[in-house]
Amino acid sequence: MSKDKIPMTPAVRELMQNKAVFTPRAYAYEEKGGTAVAARELHEDEHLIIKTLVMEAEGQGQLMVLMHGDRQVSTKALARQIGARSVSPLSPEAVTKHTGYQVGGVSPFGPRKRLPVYAEASILQLPSLIINGGKRGFLVQMSPAELVRLLGPTPVTVAVES
């Protein structure tokens, strides 16, 4: 993808502002296709496709969780690890309200409101990861070290098989 074809999303602006090292990865988005479609279209392992989930921790507010595409988040384990009574996903409308992004295009970079970011610890051990660039059908590939430099996520162990 040439540089002039990179969509100028808030995520891309933040990445460029912070001199992030990333590779743009566009694909044909399919409604409700999720990370399985992204993996298929990009010819990548779904485990390397990282989804950005926006949740609410009771008494603590909203937060983002970065998770492997082929795994789910144990909200009970997450609540225990962050000291919350419970954690639950936000509605698509609430996700857009807090992040400025549509579900399917939520990036941890450049959200409308800065939220605490938690990352499944095993993501940080990957050789490379692919995460949303702020638009449906547009992802960015980077090293876990770059993700840590940019976001400073708190590692958690909350993955369960899909």
C-alpha positions as CSV (number, residue, x, y, z in Angstrom):
1,M,0.0,0.0,0.0
2,S,1.5,3.3,-1.0
3,K,1.8,6.1,1.6
4,D,-0.9,8.2,-0.1
5,K,-3.5,5.4,0.3
6,I,-3.2,5.3,4.1
7,P,-6.4,6.6,5.6
8,M,-5.8,9.6,7.8
9,T,-7.7,8.3,10.9
10,P,-7.0,9.7,14.4
11,A,-5.1,6.4,15.0
12,V,-2.8,7.0,12.0
13,R,-2.3,10.7,13.0
14,E,-1.3,9.6,16.5
15,L,1.1,6.9,15.1
16,M,2.8,9.4,12.8
17,Q,3.0,12.1,15.5
18,N,4.8,9.6,17.7
19,K,7.1,8.4,14.9
20,A,5.7,4.9,15.2
21,V,7.2,2.1,13.1
22,F,4.2,0.4,11.5
23,T,3.1,-1.2,8.2
24,P,-0.5,-0.4,6.9
25,R,-2.6,-3.5,6.1
26,A,-5.9,-3.0,4.3
27,Y,-8.4,-5.7,3.5
28,A,-12.0,-6.1,2.3
29,Y,-14.1,-5.6,5.5
30,E,-17.1,-7.9,6.0
31,E,-19.9,-6.9,8.4
32,K,-19.7,-9.2,11.5
33,G,-16.7,-11.0,10.0
34,G,-14.3,-10.1,12.8
35,T,-10.7,-11.1,13.1
36,A,-11.4,-14.4,11.1
37,V,-12.1,-12.4,8.0
38,A,-9.1,-10.1,8.5
39,A,-6.8,-13.1,9.0
40,R,-8.2,-14.8,5.9
41,E,-7.9,-11.7,3.7
42,L,-4.4,-10.8,4.9
43,H,-3.2,-14.4,4.8
44,E,-2.2,-14.2,8.5
45,D,-2.7,-16.4,11.6
46,E,-5.8,-15.1,13.5
47,H,-3.7,-15.3,16.7
48,L,-1.6,-12.3,15.4
49,I,-4.7,-10.2,14.7
50,I,-5.3,-8.2,17.9
51,K,-8.8,-6.9,18.6
52,T,-9.5,-3.8,20.7
53,L,-12.4,-4.4,23.1
54,V,-14.0,-1.5,25.1
55,M,-15.4,-2.5,28.4
56,E,-16.7,-1.0,31.7
57,A,-15.3,-1.9,35.0
58,E,-17.8,-1.4,37.8
59,G,-16.7,1.6,39.8
60,Q,-13.7,2.3,37.6
61,G,-15.1,3.4,34.3
62,Q,-14.3,2.4,30.7
63,L,-11.2,0.6,29.6
64,M,-9.7,-1.1,26.6
65,V,-8.6,-4.7,26.4
66,L,-6.2,-6.0,23.6
67,M,-6.8,-9.6,22.9
68,H,-5.8,-12.2,20.3
69,G,-8.4,-12.6,17.5
70,D,-8.8,-16.3,18.2
71,R,-9.4,-15.8,22.0
72,Q,-12.1,-14.3,24.2
73,V,-11.7,-12.2,27.4
74,S,-12.6,-13.8,30.7
75,T,-14.4,-10.8,32.2
76,K,-14.3,-12.5,35.6
77,A,-10.5,-13.0,35.5
78,L,-10.1,-9.4,34.3
79,A,-12.3,-8.0,37.1
80,R,-10.2,-10.0,39.6
81,Q,-6.9,-8.8,38.2
82,I,-7.8,-5.1,38.1
83,G,-9.7,-5.1,41.4
84,A,-13.1,-4.4,40.0
85,R,-16.4,-6.0,41.1
86,S,-17.3,-6.8,37.5
87,V,-16.4,-6.0,34.0
88,S,-18.8,-6.0,31.0
89,P,-18.6,-5.0,27.3
90,L,-20.0,-1.6,26.3
91,S,-22.8,-1.4,23.7
92,P,-21.7,-0.4,20.2
93,E,-23.2,3.1,20.7
94,A,-21.2,3.6,23.9
95,V,-18.0,2.3,22.2
96,T,-18.4,5.0,19.5
97,K,-19.3,7.7,22.1
98,H,-16.1,7.0,24.2
99,T,-13.6,6.2,21.4
100,G,-14.9,8.0,18.3
101,Y,-14.6,4.7,16.4
102,Q,-17.2,2.3,15.1
103,V,-17.2,-1.3,16.4
104,G,-15.1,-3.2,13.8
105,G,-12.8,-0.2,13.5
106,V,-11.8,0.5,17.1
107,S,-8.1,1.3,17.6
108,P,-6.3,1.8,20.9
109,F,-4.5,4.7,19.1
110,G,-6.1,8.1,18.8
111,P,-9.4,7.5,20.7
112,R,-11.7,10.4,21.5
113,K,-11.2,9.7,25.2
114,R,-7.9,8.3,26.6
115,L,-8.8,5.0,28.4
116,P,-6.7,2.7,30.5
117,V,-5.3,-0.1,28.2
118,Y,-4.9,-3.7,29.3
119,A,-3.2,-6.2,27.0
120,E,-3.3,-10.0,27.2
121,A,0.3,-10.7,28.3
122,S,0.9,-13.3,25.6
123,I,0.4,-10.6,22.9
124,L,3.6,-8.9,24.1
125,Q,5.5,-12.1,23.3
126,L,4.5,-12.3,19.6
127,P,7.1,-11.6,16.9
128,S,4.7,-9.1,15.3
129,L,1.1,-8.1,15.8
130,I,-1.6,-6.6,13.6
131,I,-4.1,-4.2,15.2
132,N,-6.8,-1.9,14.1
133,G,-5.8,1.4,12.5
134,G,-9.0,3.3,13.2
135,K,-11.2,2.2,10.3
136,R,-13.0,-0.9,9.3
137,G,-10.8,-2.9,6.9
138,F,-7.6,-1.1,7.9
139,L,-5.1,-2.6,10.3
140,V,-1.5,-1.7,11.2
141,Q,1.3,-4.2,11.8
142,M,4.0,-3.5,14.4
143,S,6.2,-5.0,17.0
144,P,4.9,-5.6,20.5
145,A,7.7,-3.4,21.7
146,E,6.4,-0.5,19.6
147,L,2.9,-1.1,21.0
148,V,4.3,-1.0,24.5
149,R,6.2,2.2,23.8
150,L,3.1,3.9,22.4
151,L,0.5,2.7,24.8
152,G,2.2,1.4,27.9
153,P,-0.5,-1.2,28.4
154,T,-1.0,-3.1,31.7
155,P,-0.4,-6.9,31.0
156,V,-3.2,-9.2,32.2
157,T,-3.8,-12.9,31.8
158,V,-7.4,-13.2,30.8
159,A,-7.5,-15.2,27.5
160,V,-9.9,-18.1,27.1
161,E,-10.4,-20.3,24.0
162,S,-13.0,-19.0,21.6
